[in-house]
């Protein structure tokens, strides 16, 4: 600022000198110089008097683990990671990086083992993200996520289980929209439900999109046809698992995530 003020004083002095000696031809250029310097002074004054901008603290948002748990808690069914990400985005506006899920699952297993080996020194997690397990071999089902505090029968996957679980999750989402039609997230969840609804038998090939109530009725009809047998298969598999498997195997499966050794670094 001091430099600009000095330049303004010098330019005004040159104007006075030109006027005193009668050099009127030089006055317009000298006045233009003064005007330009005055603009610079005004800009500097605005910068100096501008109130400081309040810094907004950066928040990274919920962790990947929290996003997945929140979504699974909502629907209460084991689901493929792709479907989990769609629900998370529609209901919570969460973006889930599916490429990081395998690493998260390994971390969950390490956490479980650390607590099992040293319950007084390691922090326990009340809920873990675990893989759903096949109903016959009890191995992790690729890409299907569940929660550790669910009953094992819900975490086992039989032949019809993927469809049953998608239908039950869809039923939850449908009724969520029907009960909260004005919620800010309702349009996004509605759109997701309609997309699923188009795969239901009554709406295949139909031009008009199904309504929420039509989807709900179609889901109920399909569940009546496929859920009873699925429930029986899961229950029988659960009884066998509880007799044969260790606690860790019941959560993470037989030969669970073999790349993770017993020793936790």
Secondary structure, DSSP 8 states (H G I E B T S, - for coil): -HHHHHHHHHHHHHHHHHHHTT-HHHHHHHHHHHHHHHHHHHHHHHHHHS-----------S-HHHHHHHHHHHH-S-EEHHHHHHHIIIII-----GGGHHHHHHHHHHHHHHHHH-TTTS---S--EEEEEETTT--EEEEEEEETTS-HHHHEE-TTHHHHHHHHHHHHHHHHHHH-TTSTTHHHHHHHHHHHHTTSGGGTT-SS---HHHHHHHHHHHHHHHHHHHHHHHHHHHHHHHHH--HHHHHH-TTTTTTS-SS--
